């Protein structure tokens, strides 16, 4: 058995080398398909991490009217904490809000000067509400809108945050669709080219195949070189696609903010590289074997 596998693998490498430009074309197109698929996987992983980071930073800030006392706000805070979907609430007094505003705008003298000209403290006391799950913020805002203390509320800032998340989801969704379409088109072209390459190889080796049939060679012995040739296309294409993806990640790494991913894009890619390579290898080998199987089924009648 091992002898058969060794001989057929050797024959598949010889076929791959003899096909010359056809082999190069097959590997190139399959590399492109796997590269797009790999880039799509990275996009999905990165977008998932970005969305999680954005959603973790999202909260509902409830601002109260100037005449609402601190005691009333503390009671409202207790009311909100008893609501099942609320994880935590934080009280921000007018004084703390002003101190935070000055700290965040320490390098903006024009803003600070405008604040001094206004006089007093124009900021409102607020409660920062965090949910157990990002999907629960809508329910929390509806609860606040219908609560007994709704007349004490000046405004709630969740609507703007929700628009940002929805827009981000829309952009990521469109990018995924385009990437998936490109990957499928490239994969289809790769299958077609590998199919034609294997078909030509079968025609070239037709006299040899006839001789093998006459001397009693098994169907497996005749088919294996073409299957192994398809595997060679898949493995090489996967490795080349990984190298291209690594170069791409290194090129765009400086343009991706660490604050978005909490680490560099390269570090993120290296943490997922073997998983992505494994998927690319599986897809590449499958496409190579699938193309070879179609060609053999159509043109290798044994």
N, C-alpha and C positions, 0 to 999 in steps of 0.2 A: 504493500500500500504506500509506504513512504517512498519507495523507488518510483512508483507511478506519479506521485505528487511532485517529486523532485524533477523528473523528466518533463512533465507537463508545464511546470513553472518555468523551467529553462526555455522550453519552446515558446511560452508566452512572452518572455523577455526578448527573445529573438524576433518574434512577430512585431512587438512594440518598436524595436529598433529599426526593423526593415520598413515599417510604414512611414517613417520619416516625418514629412510635413503633416501628414494626416494625424499622426500621434500628437504632434505639437498643437495642431488646431483643436483636437479633442480635449487635450489637457487645458488649453487656454480658455476655451469656452466653459468647461466644467469648473475651472478655477474661478472664473467670473461669477458663475452661479453660486458657488459655495462662499465666495467673498461677500456677495450681496446678502446671502442667508446669514452669514456670520455677523455682518454689520447690522442686520435687522435684529439679531438676538441681543447684540450689545445695546442697540437703541431701546429695545424693550426693557432690558435690565436697568439701564441708566434712567429711562423715563419713569420706571416704577420706583426707583430710589429717589428721584427728584420729587415725584408726586408725594411720596411718603414724607420726605423732609418738609415740603411745603405745607402739607396737611398737618404735620406735627406742630408747625409754627402758627397755624391758623387758630384763632380763638374768637369768641364773641365778646366784644367790649360794649358794655351797657353804660351809657353816659346819662347822668341824672341832672335834672333841672337845678339851677342855683339855689332855690329855696328849700330843697330837700335836705334835711338834717342828717348828720352822720349816724345817729341812732336809727333812723328810718332805713338807711342804706344797709346797716348791719343786720336789721331784721329781714330785709329783702335777701341779703346774702344767705342767711339761714334758710329762708324759703327755697332759694335756688339749689342749695346743697342737698335739700331733701328730695329734689327731683331726681328720679332714677338714672337719667341719662347724663347727668352732670358729674364730671370727675372731680373738679375742684373750682373754687372761686377765689379771687384775690381782690382785696379792696385797695383802690388807688385814691388817696385823698387829693384834694386840690393842691395842697402844698407839695406832695410827692410828685404829682403830675407836672407841676411847674419846675421842680428841681430836675426831673428827668428830661424835660424839654430843653432846659438850659444846658444840661450836660450833653445831650445829643446834638445841639447846635452851637457848641462851644467855638467852632471854627467859622461861624457865620455871624460876624459882628452886625451886619445890617438887620438880621432877624432879631438879635438881642436888643439892638437899639430901638427897633419898632416896638418891642415888648415893653421897654422902659417908658416909651412915649405914651403907650396905652394907659399905664399906671394900674396898680392893683394886680389881681390874678384873674385873667379871663378864662382860664381852663376849668373844666368840670370834673367833679368826682366821678369815679367809674368803678365798675366791677368787671374784672377779666374772667370770663367763664370758659373752662375747658371741658370738652366732652369725652366720654369714654371711647367713642368711635367718631372719626371725622364725618361719617354719614348721618350722625345724630344732631348736627348743628342746626339743620333746618327745623327739626322738631323743637329744639330749645328756643329758637327765635320765635316760633309760633306760640310756644308756651308763654314767653315774655310778653308777646303782643296781646295775649288774652288774659294775663294775670291781673290780680286785684291792684297791683302797684303800677299798672301800665301808664297811668296819668303822671307818675313821677319820673318817667323815662323821657329824656330829651331825644336820644337817637341810639340806634344799634348799628354797628359797623359791619355786620356779617355779609350784607348784600354785595359789597364791593369785593370782599374776599372770595365769595362764591363765584363771581364773574371771572376772577383770575383763574381759579381752579378749572372752571368749565372751559375757558379759552385754552388753557394749557392742555386739557384732555382732548380738545378738538384738534389742536395742532399735532399732538402725539399720535392720535388716531389716524389722521390723514397721512402722516409720515409712515406709519406702519403699513397702511394699505398700499402706498406707492412702493415701499420696499418689498412687500410680499409679491406684488405684481411683477416687479423686476426679477425677483428670485425665481418665480415660476416660469417666466418667459425664458430666462437664461438656462434654467434646468431643462426645459423642453428642447431648446436648440442644442444643448449639450447631448441629450439623449439621441437626437437625430444624427448628430455628427458621429458619435461613438457607434451608433447603429450602422452607419454607412462605412465606417472604418472597419468594423468587424466583418461586415458583408464583403468588402473588398478582400480582406484577409482570407475569408472562406473561399472566395473564387480563386485566389492565387494558389491556395493549398488544395484545390480540388483534386488534382492527380494524386497527391500524397494521401488524401483522405480515402480515395478509391482503393489505393494499395493497402492501406491499413484495414479497410473493410475485408479485402480479399484474404489477408493473413489472419483474420479473426480478432482484430482489436476491439475491445469493448466500447460501447457508446460513451461511457464515462471517460475513457482514455482519449477519445476523439474530441469530446466537448470541453474537457477541462482547460486546455490551453486558451480557448477563447473566453472562458469564464475568468481565468486568472488575468488575462489581458484587460478585461473590464475592471477587475480589482486594482490593477496597476494604475489605470487612469484615475480611479477614485482616490487612491492613497496619495499619489503625486499631486493631484489637484487640491486635496485637503491641506497638504503641507504648504503648497504655494499660496493658497488662500489665507492660511494662518500667518504666513510671513507678510503678505500684503496688508492684512488687517492690523498686524503689529506696527507696521510702518505708518499706517493711517492714524492709529491711536497716538503714536509718538508725535506725529505732525500736528494733530489738533489738540493735543494735551495742553499746550500753553494758553489756548483760547477758552478752556473750560475752567470756570472758577471752582476752587477747592471748597468754597462755602456751599456750593450747590450739592456736591456729592459727599462732603465732609472729608474727602481725601482726593488725591490726584486721579485723573482718568487712567493713567498708566497703572497705578496701584490697583484700581478697581478692575481693570482688564486682566492683569496678572492673576488676581484672585479668582477669576472666572475662566482663564485661558484654557485649562485642560478640559473643562466641561464643554466649552465651545468647540475645541478641537475634536473632542469625542463625538459630538453631534455632527460636525462636518465630515469626519471619517465615516460615520455610519451612513449619512446621506450620500456621500461621494461613492462609497462602495456599493450601496444599493443601486444608485443610478447606473454605475458601470456594469454591474451584474444584470440589471434589468435590460439595458441596451443590448448586451451580449446575448441574453436569453431570447429577446425578440428576433435578433438577426439569425441566431441558430434555428429558432423555431420556423422561420420563414425560408431560410436558404440552406440549412443543413439537414437534409432528410435522411435520418438514420434510425 
